[in-house]
Amino acid sequence: MNKPLLILVAGGSASGKSTVVKEILEKAGLDEVLIIKHDDYYLDQSDLPLEARYLTNYDHPSSLDNQLLYVHLQSLLEGHSIEKPTYDFVNHTRSSVIEHVEPKPIIIVEGILILENEKIRELSDMNLFVELDDDTRFIRRMLRDMKERGRSLESIISQYENTVKPMFHKHIKPTKRYADVIIPNDRKHDIAVDLIVTKIKQILGEVK
């Protein structure tokens, strides 16, 4: 297998990163794709009581084990498999479940802060940033966290006001400058998706 194509996809929480990635893959007709969630590389907090874990700022770069992700991406790009961690969002710590992951021709890493780390950016072939207005992202995040992560409305609002919103403007939004393409997800974005699909095919040698 040739060196895999690495694509980084950033954007605010609940901006629609996964939806946009799915649309790109469908339009490109790509099947052999490995998608990695940056969230799975949150630091292990099993040594802390649950009450203390609630206070962690999950929207700050220091909450993520980027060194491990960097090593794992290097291994995948060299054609080696990895043992990937997973994260337990209910208990706010790393899960005991480890996933065996094999490299694929296309590797996509999604995460709010994935463009913040310079070493990881240096490994990338294409950087994307999905943009959506703050109010819509908050509503989407609220519904998701209540349904999928068992969060209370009060805890969601508190976290959003204290860390999610300020950290977005301090650490996440500025990484747009590292993006090759900024995708507006609050209106029609077919042109952006089509351009990305064409570029992916060019890199893979499918389009001359």
Residue frames as a rotation matrix with the C-alpha (Angstrom) as fourth column:
MET 1
0.573 0.819 0.000 0.00
0.819 -0.573 0.000 0.00
0.000 0.000 -1.000 0.00
ASN 2
-0.183 -0.582 0.793 1.22
0.483 -0.755 -0.443 3.50
0.856 0.302 0.419 -0.83
LYS 3
-0.941 -0.174 -0.291 1.50
0.339 -0.449 -0.827 6.07
0.013 -0.877 0.481 1.93
PRO 4
-0.076 0.993 -0.085 -2.04
0.995 0.070 -0.073 6.82
-0.067 -0.090 -0.994 3.13
LEU 5
-0.402 0.110 0.909 -3.64
0.250 -0.942 0.224 10.20
0.881 0.317 0.351 2.51
LEU 6
-0.481 0.181 -0.858 -4.14
0.873 0.013 -0.487 11.99
-0.077 -0.983 -0.165 5.85
ILE 7
-0.276 0.511 0.814 -6.97
0.221 -0.790 0.571 14.52
0.935 0.338 0.106 6.16
LEU 8
-0.817 0.023 -0.576 -7.61
0.568 -0.143 -0.811 16.57
-0.101 -0.990 0.103 9.31
VAL 9
-0.198 0.842 0.503 -11.13
0.409 -0.395 0.823 17.91
0.891 0.368 -0.266 9.90
ALA 10
-0.847 -0.128 -0.516 -11.64
0.527 -0.336 -0.781 20.59
-0.073 -0.933 0.352 12.57
GLY 11
-0.353 0.757 0.550 -14.49
-0.020 -0.594 0.804 22.86
0.935 0.273 0.225 13.62
GLY 12
-0.541 0.190 0.819 -16.43
-0.811 -0.377 -0.448 23.82
0.224 -0.907 0.358 16.71
SER 13
-0.905 0.257 0.340 -18.30
0.028 0.831 -0.555 21.27
-0.425 -0.493 -0.759 18.79
ALA 14
-0.095 0.927 0.362 -21.42
0.574 0.349 -0.741 20.04
-0.814 0.137 -0.565 16.92
SER 15
-0.263 -0.065 -0.962 -20.53
-0.549 -0.810 0.205 21.98
-0.793 0.582 0.178 13.78
GLY 16
0.779 0.626 -0.031 -21.31
-0.410 0.472 -0.780 18.95
-0.474 0.621 0.625 11.62
LYS 17
-0.173 -0.950 -0.259 -17.81
-0.911 0.054 0.409 17.59
-0.375 0.307 -0.875 10.97
SER 18
-0.616 -0.065 0.785 -18.95
-0.030 0.998 0.060 13.97
-0.788 0.013 -0.616 10.74
THR 19
0.452 0.869 0.203 -21.83
0.284 0.076 -0.956 14.85
-0.846 0.489 -0.213 8.42
VAL 20
0.627 -0.296 -0.721 -19.57
-0.703 -0.612 -0.361 16.77
-0.335 0.733 -0.592 6.05
VAL 21
-0.501 -0.849 0.166 -17.01
-0.719 0.516 0.466 13.94
-0.481 0.114 -0.869 6.04
LYS 22
-0.262 0.500 0.825 -19.75
0.274 0.858 -0.434 11.45
-0.925 0.112 -0.362 5.19
GLU 23
0.766 0.586 -0.265 -20.90
-0.028 -0.381 -0.924 13.64
-0.643 0.715 -0.276 2.31
ILE 24
0.191 -0.797 -0.573 -17.35
-0.935 -0.325 0.140 13.92
-0.298 0.510 -0.807 0.95
LEU 25
-0.671 -0.487 0.560 -16.81
-0.381 0.874 0.303 10.16
-0.637 -0.009 -0.771 1.10
GLU 26
0.114 0.810 0.576 -20.14
0.359 0.507 -0.784 9.43
-0.926 0.296 -0.233 -0.58
LYS 27
0.817 0.200 -0.540 -19.50
-0.345 -0.580 -0.737 11.88
-0.461 0.789 -0.405 -3.42
ALA 28
-0.040 -0.934 -0.355 -15.97
-0.983 -0.027 0.180 10.56
-0.178 0.357 -0.917 -3.91
GLY 29
0.734 0.396 -0.552 -17.18
-0.509 0.859 -0.059 6.95
0.451 0.324 0.832 -3.82
LEU 30
-0.320 -0.947 0.014 -14.53
-0.627 0.200 -0.753 6.06
0.711 -0.250 -0.658 -1.24
ASP 31
0.739 0.585 -0.334 -14.83
-0.198 0.662 0.723 2.91
0.644 -0.468 0.605 0.87
GLU 32
0.324 -0.714 -0.621 -11.33
0.797 0.560 -0.228 2.17
0.510 -0.420 0.750 2.18
VAL 33
0.003 -0.215 0.977 -11.30
-0.213 -0.954 -0.209 4.96
0.977 -0.208 -0.049 4.74
LEU 34
-0.212 -0.134 -0.968 -10.21
0.889 0.385 -0.248 5.00
0.406 -0.913 0.037 8.37
ILE 35
0.232 0.346 0.909 -11.92
-0.082 -0.924 0.372 7.64
0.969 -0.161 -0.186 10.53
ILE 36
-0.381 -0.444 -0.811 -10.34
0.812 0.259 -0.523 8.47
0.442 -0.858 0.262 13.88
LYS 37
0.705 0.634 0.319 -12.02
0.328 -0.690 0.645 10.62
0.629 -0.350 -0.694 16.52
HIS 38
-0.302 -0.824 0.479 -9.65
-0.101 -0.472 -0.876 13.00
0.948 -0.313 0.059 18.29
ASP 39
0.338 0.555 0.760 -11.99
-0.817 -0.229 0.530 12.66
0.468 -0.800 0.376 21.29
ASP 40
0.903 0.021 -0.430 -10.71
0.108 0.956 0.274 9.13
0.417 -0.294 0.860 21.89
TYR 41
-0.015 -0.991 -0.129 -7.34
0.650 0.088 -0.754 10.65
0.759 -0.096 0.644 22.79
TYR 42
0.534 0.191 0.824 -8.57
-0.508 -0.707 0.493 12.61
0.676 -0.681 -0.280 25.79
LEU 43
-0.517 -0.845 0.133 -6.21
-0.573 0.227 -0.787 11.94
0.636 -0.483 -0.602 28.69
ASP 44
-0.078 0.413 -0.907 -6.98
0.492 0.807 0.326 9.14
0.867 -0.421 -0.267 31.12
GLN 45
-0.317 0.050 0.947 -8.50
-0.633 -0.755 -0.172 10.47
0.707 -0.654 0.271 34.36
SER 46
0.363 0.516 -0.776 -9.17
0.120 0.800 0.588 7.22
0.924 -0.307 0.228 36.19
ASP 47
-0.468 -0.616 -0.634 -6.97
0.734 0.128 -0.667 8.42
0.492 -0.777 0.392 39.08
LEU 48
-0.928 0.179 0.326 -9.36
-0.279 -0.915 -0.291 11.31
0.246 -0.361 0.900 39.77
PRO 49
-0.583 0.811 0.050 -12.75
0.398 0.339 -0.852 11.17
-0.708 -0.477 -0.520 41.54
LEU 50
-0.192 0.587 0.787 -15.73
0.980 0.069 0.188 11.66
0.056 0.807 -0.588 39.24
GLU 51
0.720 0.502 -0.479 -16.46
0.574 -0.819 0.006 15.10
-0.389 -0.280 -0.878 40.72
ALA 52
0.024 -0.816 -0.577 -13.00
-0.045 -0.578 0.815 16.29
-0.999 0.007 -0.051 39.72
ARG 53
-0.640 -0.246 0.728 -13.38
0.637 0.360 0.682 14.93
-0.430 0.900 -0.074 36.19
TYR 54
0.407 0.879 0.248 -16.44
0.900 -0.340 -0.274 17.15
-0.157 0.335 -0.929 35.71
LEU 55
0.693 -0.152 -0.705 -14.17
0.088 -0.953 0.291 20.18
-0.716 -0.264 -0.647 36.16
THR 56
-0.308 -0.858 0.410 -11.77
0.560 0.185 0.807 19.25
-0.769 0.479 0.424 33.35
ASN 57
0.196 0.286 -0.938 -11.65
-0.538 -0.768 -0.347 21.74
-0.820 0.572 0.003 30.49
TYR 58
0.101 -0.086 0.991 -12.21
0.489 0.872 0.025 19.38
-0.866 0.482 0.130 27.55
ASP 59
0.884 0.234 0.406 -11.96
0.468 -0.410 -0.783 22.25
-0.017 0.882 -0.472 25.06
HIS 60
0.634 -0.763 -0.128 -8.36
-0.683 -0.629 0.372 23.10
-0.364 -0.148 -0.920 25.97
PRO 61
0.432 -0.517 -0.739 -5.44
-0.608 0.439 -0.662 21.52
0.666 0.735 -0.125 24.07
SER 62
-0.530 -0.732 0.428 -3.92
-0.797 0.259 -0.545 20.24
0.288 -0.631 -0.720 27.34
SER 63
0.145 0.680 0.719 -6.85
-0.801 0.507 -0.319 17.81
-0.581 -0.530 0.618 27.78
LEU 64
0.926 0.257 -0.277 -5.67
-0.378 0.623 -0.685 15.69
-0.003 0.739 0.674 24.83
ASP 65
0.312 -0.827 0.468 -2.89
0.031 0.501 0.865 13.14
-0.950 -0.255 0.182 24.50
ASN 66
0.849 0.049 -0.526 -1.54
-0.482 -0.335 -0.810 14.54
-0.216 0.941 -0.261 21.23
GLN 67
-0.211 -0.977 -0.021 1.81
-0.938 0.196 0.284 12.83
-0.274 0.079 -0.959 21.66
LEU 68
-0.418 0.128 0.899 0.14
-0.011 0.989 -0.146 9.42
-0.908 -0.071 -0.412 21.56
LEU 69
0.694 0.716 0.077 -1.99
0.115 -0.005 -0.993 10.43
-0.711 0.698 -0.086 18.57
TYR 70
0.489 -0.596 -0.637 1.11
-0.851 -0.487 -0.197 11.68
-0.192 0.638 -0.746 16.75
VAL 71
-0.569 -0.723 0.391 2.90
-0.647 0.687 0.329 8.37
-0.507 -0.066 -0.859 17.34
HIS 72
-0.097 0.637 0.765 -0.17
0.238 0.761 -0.604 6.43
-0.966 0.124 -0.226 16.21
LEU 73
0.834 0.415 -0.364 -0.55
-0.204 -0.381 -0.902 8.50
-0.512 0.827 -0.233 13.04
GLN 74
0.002 -0.916 -0.401 3.12
-0.974 -0.093 0.208 8.02
-0.228 0.390 -0.892 12.22
SER 75
-0.618 -0.222 0.754 2.68
-0.238 0.967 0.090 4.25
-0.749 -0.124 -0.651 12.58
LEU 76
0.339 0.845 0.414 -0.44
0.293 0.323 -0.900 4.19
-0.894 0.426 -0.138 10.39
LEU 77
0.759 -0.081 -0.646 1.24
-0.555 -0.599 -0.577 6.31
-0.340 0.797 -0.500 7.70
GLU 78
-0.334 -0.934 -0.130 4.15
-0.921 0.295 0.254 3.85
-0.199 0.204 -0.959 7.71
GLY 79
-0.102 0.404 -0.909 1.71
-0.642 0.672 0.371 0.98
0.760 0.621 0.191 7.16
HIS 80
-0.880 -0.261 -0.397 1.60
0.121 0.684 -0.719 -0.38
0.459 -0.681 -0.571 10.71
SER 81
0.174 0.967 -0.189 -1.46
0.432 0.097 0.896 -1.15
0.885 -0.237 -0.401 12.84
ILE 82
-0.691 -0.331 0.642 -2.16
-0.389 -0.580 -0.716 0.54
0.609 -0.745 0.272 16.18
GLU 83
-0.353 0.609 -0.710 -4.01
0.869 0.495 -0.007 -0.19
0.347 -0.619 -0.704 19.42
LYS 84
-0.557 0.166 0.814 -6.26
0.035 -0.974 0.224 2.86
0.830 0.153 0.536 19.70
PRO 85
-0.923 0.266 -0.279 -7.76
0.290 0.002 -0.957 4.08
-0.254 -0.964 -0.079 22.98
THR 86
-0.233 0.894 0.382 -11.46
0.501 -0.226 0.835 4.91
0.833 0.386 -0.395 23.33
TYR 87
-0.937 -0.122 0.327 -13.12
-0.159 -0.684 -0.712 7.40
0.311 -0.720 0.621 25.65
ASP 88
-0.347 0.820 -0.455 -16.01
0.899 0.430 0.089 6.96
0.269 -0.378 -0.886 28.08
PHE 89
-0.623 0.112 0.774 -18.02
0.038 -0.984 0.172 10.20
0.781 0.136 0.609 27.99
VAL 90
0.538 0.838 -0.090 -20.35
0.087 0.051 0.995 9.10
0.838 -0.543 -0.046 30.78
ASN 91
0.776 -0.307 -0.551 -17.55
0.625 0.255 0.738 8.53
-0.087 -0.917 0.390 33.30
HIS 92
0.932 -0.358 0.050 -15.26
-0.336 -0.910 -0.243 11.20
0.133 0.210 -0.969 31.84
THR 93
0.123 -0.944 0.305 -12.17
-0.650 0.156 0.744 9.04
-0.750 -0.290 -0.594 31.49
ARG 94
-0.422 -0.361 -0.831 -10.48
-0.885 0.364 0.291 6.68
0.197 0.859 -0.473 29.08
SER 95
0.670 0.741 0.041 -12.40
-0.741 0.665 0.093 3.46
0.042 -0.093 0.995 28.52
SER 96
0.020 -0.621 0.783 -10.94
-0.447 0.695 0.563 0.01
-0.894 -0.362 -0.264 29.12
VAL 97
0.729 0.322 0.605 -11.85
0.365 0.565 -0.740 -0.84
-0.580 0.760 0.295 25.51
ILE 98
-0.244 -0.846 -0.474 -8.88
-0.354 -0.378 0.856 -0.81
-0.903 0.377 -0.207 23.12
GLU 99
0.819 0.574 -0.022 -9.48
-0.187 0.231 -0.955 -0.92
-0.543 0.786 0.296 19.35
HIS 100
-0.224 -0.845 0.486 -7.11
0.426 0.364 0.828 -2.71
-0.876 0.393 0.278 16.97
VAL 101
0.712 0.461 -0.529 -6.84
-0.164 -0.624 -0.764 -0.43
-0.683 0.631 -0.368 13.93
GLU 102
0.012 -0.656 0.755 -5.29
0.815 0.443 0.373 -1.27
-0.579 0.611 0.540 10.57
PRO 103
-0.562 -0.259 -0.785 -4.09
-0.138 -0.907 0.398 1.44
-0.815 0.332 0.474 8.15
LYS 104
0.342 0.664 0.665 -6.20
0.723 0.265 -0.638 2.30
-0.600 0.699 -0.389 5.10
PRO 105
-0.205 -0.487 0.849 -5.50
0.949 -0.310 0.051 4.34
0.239 0.817 0.525 1.95
ILE 106
-0.170 0.203 0.964 -7.32
-0.021 -0.979 0.202 7.36
0.985 0.014 0.171 3.42
ILE 107
-0.347 0.025 -0.938 -7.12
0.918 0.213 -0.334 8.36
0.191 -0.977 -0.096 7.08
ILE 108
-0.034 0.425 0.904 -9.40
0.069 -0.902 0.426 11.08
0.997 0.077 0.002 8.41
VAL 109
-0.586 -0.146 -0.797 -8.99
0.796 0.084 -0.600 12.54
0.154 -0.986 0.067 11.90
GLU 110
0.124 0.741 0.659 -11.91
0.301 -0.661 0.687 14.60
0.946 0.113 -0.305 13.22
GLY 111
0.000 -0.049 -0.999 -11.74
0.999 0.041 -0.002 16.87
0.041 -0.998 0.049 16.24
ILE 112
0.902 0.431 -0.031 -12.37
0.432 -0.898 0.078 20.37
0.006 -0.083 -0.997 17.49
LEU 113
0.699 -0.688 -0.195 -8.67
-0.442 -0.630 0.639 20.92
-0.562 -0.360 -0.744 18.20
ILE 114
0.633 -0.455 0.626 -7.04
0.563 0.826 0.032 18.69
-0.531 0.333 0.779 15.58
LEU 115
0.562 -0.444 0.698 -5.54
0.565 -0.411 -0.716 21.66
0.604 0.797 0.020 13.69
GLU 116
0.941 -0.171 0.292 -4.11
-0.318 -0.741 0.591 23.19
0.115 -0.649 -0.752 16.87
ASN 117
0.578 -0.741 0.341 -1.13
0.023 0.432 0.901 20.84
-0.816 -0.513 0.267 17.14
GLU 118
0.383 -0.490 -0.783 1.76
-0.860 -0.499 -0.108 21.75
-0.338 0.715 -0.612 14.83
LYS 119
-0.649 -0.703 0.291 3.39
-0.566 0.701 0.434 18.30
-0.509 0.117 -0.853 14.78
ILE 120
-0.207 0.669 0.714 0.13
0.417 0.721 -0.554 16.63
-0.885 0.183 -0.428 13.76
ARG 121
0.705 0.453 -0.546 -0.47
-0.221 -0.592 -0.775 19.30
-0.674 0.667 -0.317 11.09
GLU 122
-0.094 -0.853 -0.513 2.92
-0.888 -0.160 0.431 18.51
-0.450 0.496 -0.743 9.60
LEU 123
-0.726 -0.130 0.675 1.79
0.018 0.978 0.208 14.93
-0.688 0.163 -0.707 8.93
SER 124
0.145 0.983 0.113 -1.36
0.236 0.076 -0.969 16.05
-0.961 0.167 -0.221 7.11
ASP 125
-0.703 -0.271 0.658 -2.03
0.679 0.018 0.734 16.21
-0.210 0.962 0.171 3.37
MET 126
-0.440 0.642 0.628 -5.25
0.232 -0.594 0.770 18.24
0.867 0.485 0.113 3.63
ASN 127
-0.868 0.146 -0.475 -6.79
0.449 -0.179 -0.876 20.36
-0.212 -0.973 0.090 6.38
LEU 128
-0.350 0.842 0.411 -10.50
0.388 -0.269 0.882 21.19
0.853 0.468 -0.232 6.53
PHE 129
-0.970 0.145 -0.194 -12.47
0.122 -0.396 -0.910 23.46
-0.209 -0.907 0.367 8.88
VAL 130
-0.351 0.926 0.139 -16.26
0.726 0.175 0.665 23.13
0.592 0.334 -0.734 9.20
GLU 131
-0.997 -0.058 0.058 -17.94
0.021 -0.864 -0.503 26.37
0.079 -0.501 0.862 10.23
LEU 132
-0.128 0.990 -0.063 -21.36
0.670 0.133 0.731 26.86
0.732 0.052 -0.680 11.81
ASP 133
-0.106 0.103 0.989 -22.84
-0.371 -0.927 0.056 29.69
0.923 -0.361 0.137 13.87
ASP 134
-0.875 -0.413 0.251 -22.61
-0.348 0.178 -0.921 29.49
0.336 -0.893 -0.299 17.66
ASP 135
-0.267 0.853 0.449 -26.35
-0.909 -0.068 -0.412 29.24
-0.321 -0.518 0.793 18.41
THR 136
0.570 0.484 -0.664 -26.94
-0.725 0.677 -0.129 26.31
0.387 0.554 0.737 16.07
ARG 137
-0.268 -0.757 -0.596 -23.89
-0.209 0.650 -0.731 24.48
0.940 -0.072 -0.333 17.42
PHE 138
-0.812 -0.018 0.583 -25.08
-0.582 -0.052 -0.812 24.95
0.045 -0.998 0.031 21.00
ILE 139
0.201 0.969 0.144 -28.54
-0.949 0.229 -0.218 23.53
-0.244 -0.093 0.965 20.24
ARG 140
0.493 -0.085 -0.866 -27.05
-0.473 0.809 -0.349 20.54
0.731 0.581 0.358 18.43
ARG 141
-0.586 -0.799 -0.133 -24.58
-0.258 0.339 -0.904 19.94
0.768 -0.496 -0.405 21.26
MET 142
-0.526 0.466 0.711 -27.31
-0.835 -0.124 -0.536 20.16
-0.162 -0.876 0.455 23.88
LEU 143
0.558 0.809 -0.187 -29.52
-0.830 0.539 -0.142 17.59
-0.014 0.234 0.972 22.13
ARG 144
0.287 -0.536 -0.794 -26.60
-0.301 0.736 -0.606 15.24
0.909 0.413 0.050 21.49
ASP 145
-0.707 -0.682 0.188 -25.20
-0.364 0.123 -0.923 15.35
0.607 -0.721 -0.335 25.01
MET 146
-0.254 0.702 0.665 -28.59
-0.920 0.038 -0.391 14.77
-0.300 -0.711 0.636 26.62
LYS 147
0.710 0.631 -0.314 -29.46
-0.704 0.657 -0.270 11.88
0.036 0.413 0.910 24.30
GLU 148
0.605 -0.520 -0.603 -26.10
-0.089 0.708 -0.700 10.15
0.791 0.477 0.382 23.77
ARG 149
-0.410 -0.908 -0.082 -24.09
0.091 0.049 -0.995 11.04
0.907 -0.416 0.063 26.86
GLY 150
0.156 0.587 -0.795 -26.72
0.821 0.370 0.434 11.19
0.549 -0.720 -0.424 29.60
ARG 151
-0.842 -0.538 -0.035 -25.92
0.481 -0.721 -0.498 14.80
0.243 -0.436 0.866 30.49
SER 152
0.064 0.845 -0.532 -28.31
0.875 -0.303 -0.377 17.11
-0.479 -0.441 -0.759 32.35
LEU 153
0.555 0.228 0.800 -29.39
0.670 -0.693 -0.267 20.39
0.493 0.684 -0.537 30.76
GLU 154
0.986 -0.164 -0.034 -27.87
-0.101 -0.743 0.661 22.35
-0.134 -0.649 -0.749 33.65
SER 155
0.302 -0.937 0.178 -24.44
0.264 0.261 0.929 20.72
-0.916 -0.233 0.326 33.25
ILE 156
0.084 -0.219 0.972 -24.48
0.992 0.107 -0.062 21.28
-0.091 0.970 0.226 29.48
ILE 157
0.790 0.281 0.545 -25.30
0.366 -0.929 -0.052 24.98
0.492 0.241 -0.837 29.84
SER 158
0.867 -0.491 -0.085 -22.71
-0.136 -0.397 0.908 25.46
-0.479 -0.776 -0.411 32.59
GLN 159
0.096 -0.873 0.478 -19.97
0.588 0.437 0.680 23.76
-0.803 0.216 0.555 30.57
TYR 160
0.278 0.068 0.958 -20.87
0.934 -0.252 -0.253 25.72
0.224 0.965 -0.133 27.44
GLU 161
0.925 0.161 0.343 -20.75
0.105 -0.979 0.177 29.08
0.364 -0.128 -0.922 29.21
ASN 162
0.795 -0.600 0.089 -17.60
-0.272 -0.220 0.937 28.38
-0.543 -0.769 -0.338 31.23
THR 163
-0.145 -0.937 0.317 -15.40
-0.065 0.328 0.942 26.48
-0.987 0.116 -0.109 28.77
VAL 164
0.035 0.147 0.989 -16.92
0.832 0.543 -0.110 25.50
-0.553 0.827 -0.103 25.41
LYS 165
0.850 0.387 0.357 -17.72
0.524 -0.685 -0.506 28.98
0.049 0.617 -0.786 24.10
PRO 166
0.774 -0.592 -0.225 -14.64
-0.478 -0.779 0.405 30.85
-0.415 -0.205 -0.886 25.42
MET 167
-0.072 -0.842 0.534 -12.29
-0.049 0.538 0.842 28.05
-0.996 0.035 -0.080 24.37
PHE 168
0.427 0.288 0.857 -13.81
0.816 0.286 -0.503 27.98
-0.390 0.914 -0.113 20.88
HIS 169
0.979 0.014 0.202 -12.91
0.108 -0.881 -0.461 31.62
0.172 0.473 -0.864 20.35
LYS 170
0.575 -0.810 0.112 -9.49
-0.665 -0.383 0.641 31.26
-0.476 -0.443 -0.760 22.00
HIS 171
-0.297 -0.802 0.518 -8.19
-0.435 0.597 0.674 27.93
-0.850 -0.026 -0.526 20.67
ILE 172
-0.119 0.319 0.940 -10.45
0.576 0.793 -0.197 26.47
-0.809 0.518 -0.278 17.97
LYS 173
0.842 0.539 0.009 -11.63
0.335 -0.509 -0.793 29.31
-0.422 0.671 -0.609 15.74
PRO 174
0.448 -0.722 -0.527 -8.07
-0.672 -0.661 0.335 30.66
-0.590 0.204 -0.781 15.23
THR 175
-0.357 -0.634 0.686 -7.03
-0.014 0.738 0.674 27.32
-0.934 0.231 -0.272 13.67
LYS 176
0.736 0.641 0.217 -9.07
0.268 0.018 -0.963 28.24
-0.622 0.767 -0.158 10.58
ARG 177
0.569 -0.561 -0.601 -5.88
-0.749 -0.656 -0.096 29.84
-0.340 0.505 -0.793 9.28
TYR 178
-0.520 -0.778 0.354 -4.35
-0.562 0.623 0.544 26.38
-0.644 0.084 -0.761 8.92
ALA 179
0.173 0.695 0.698 -7.26
0.188 0.672 -0.716 25.06
-0.967 0.255 -0.014 6.83
ASP 180
-0.894 -0.383 0.235 -6.91
0.264 -0.024 0.964 24.46
-0.363 0.924 0.122 3.11
VAL 181
-0.553 0.797 0.242 -10.71
0.149 -0.191 0.970 24.70
0.820 0.572 -0.013 2.78
ILE 182
-0.911 0.405 0.074 -13.27
-0.188 -0.250 -0.950 26.30
-0.366 -0.880 0.304 5.12
ILE 183
-0.737 0.675 -0.028 -16.67
0.407 0.476 0.780 24.65
0.540 0.564 -0.625 4.71
PRO 184
-0.743 0.550 0.382 -19.75
-0.666 -0.664 -0.341 26.72
0.066 -0.507 0.859 5.66
ASN 185
-0.900 0.370 -0.230 -22.23
0.366 0.929 0.060 24.26
0.236 -0.030 -0.971 7.15
ASP 186
-0.476 0.772 -0.420 -25.07
0.256 -0.336 -0.907 26.74
-0.841 -0.539 -0.038 7.72
ARG 187
0.373 0.586 -0.719 -25.85
-0.663 -0.374 -0.648 27.01
-0.649 0.718 0.249 4.02
LYS 188
0.996 0.072 0.057 -25.29
-0.009 0.697 -0.717 25.15
-0.091 0.714 0.694 0.78
HIS 189
0.286 -0.958 -0.011 -21.72
-0.670 -0.208 0.713 23.87
-0.685 -0.196 -0.701 0.59
ASP 190
0.854 0.122 0.506 -21.81
0.210 0.809 -0.549 21.65
-0.477 0.575 0.665 -2.51
ILE 191
0.825 -0.565 0.011 -19.07
-0.237 -0.364 -0.901 23.63
0.513 0.740 -0.435 -4.25
ALA 192
0.158 -0.786 0.597 -16.65
-0.987 -0.135 0.084 23.24
0.015 -0.603 -0.798 -1.33
VAL 193
0.339 0.037 0.940 -17.37
-0.347 0.934 0.088 19.52
-0.874 -0.356 0.329 -1.11
ASP 194
0.971 0.060 0.232 -16.94
0.190 0.397 -0.898 19.07
-0.146 0.916 0.374 -4.87
LEU 195
0.574 -0.816 0.070 -13.57
-0.629 -0.495 -0.600 20.86
0.524 0.301 -0.797 -4.78
ILE 196
0.033 -0.540 0.841 -12.39
-0.910 0.333 0.249 18.65
-0.414 -0.773 -0.480 -1.93
VAL 197
0.628 0.280 0.726 -13.53
-0.037 0.943 -0.331 15.48
-0.778 0.181 0.602 -3.73
THR 198
0.959 -0.284 -0.011 -11.69
-0.025 -0.043 -0.999 16.52
0.283 0.958 -0.048 -6.90
LYS 199
0.278 -0.904 0.325 -8.52
-0.892 -0.368 -0.261 17.27
0.356 -0.218 -0.909 -4.92
ILE 200
0.187 -0.157 0.970 -8.67
-0.632 0.737 0.242 13.91
-0.752 -0.658 0.039 -3.12
LYS 201
0.852 0.193 0.486 -9.01
0.205 0.733 -0.649 12.11
-0.481 0.652 0.585 -6.44
GLN 202
0.768 -0.640 -0.034 -6.08
-0.384 -0.417 -0.824 14.07
0.513 0.646 -0.566 -7.86
ILE 203
0.072 -0.764 0.641 -3.88
-0.994 0.001 0.113 13.08
-0.087 -0.645 -0.759 -4.92
LEU 204
0.210 0.096 0.973 -4.93
-0.298 0.954 -0.030 9.46
-0.931 -0.283 0.229 -5.30
GLY 205
-0.769 -0.627 -0.128 -4.11
-0.271 0.138 0.953 9.62
-0.579 0.767 -0.276 -9.00
GLU 206
-0.254 0.767 0.590 -7.68
0.700 0.566 -0.434 9.12
-0.667 0.303 -0.681 -10.19
VAL 207
0.863 0.503 0.042 -7.88
0.411 -0.653 -0.636 12.52
-0.292 0.567 -0.770 -11.92
LYS 208
-0.117 -0.931 0.345 -5.17
0.988 -0.072 0.139 13.91
-0.104 0.357 0.928 -14.18
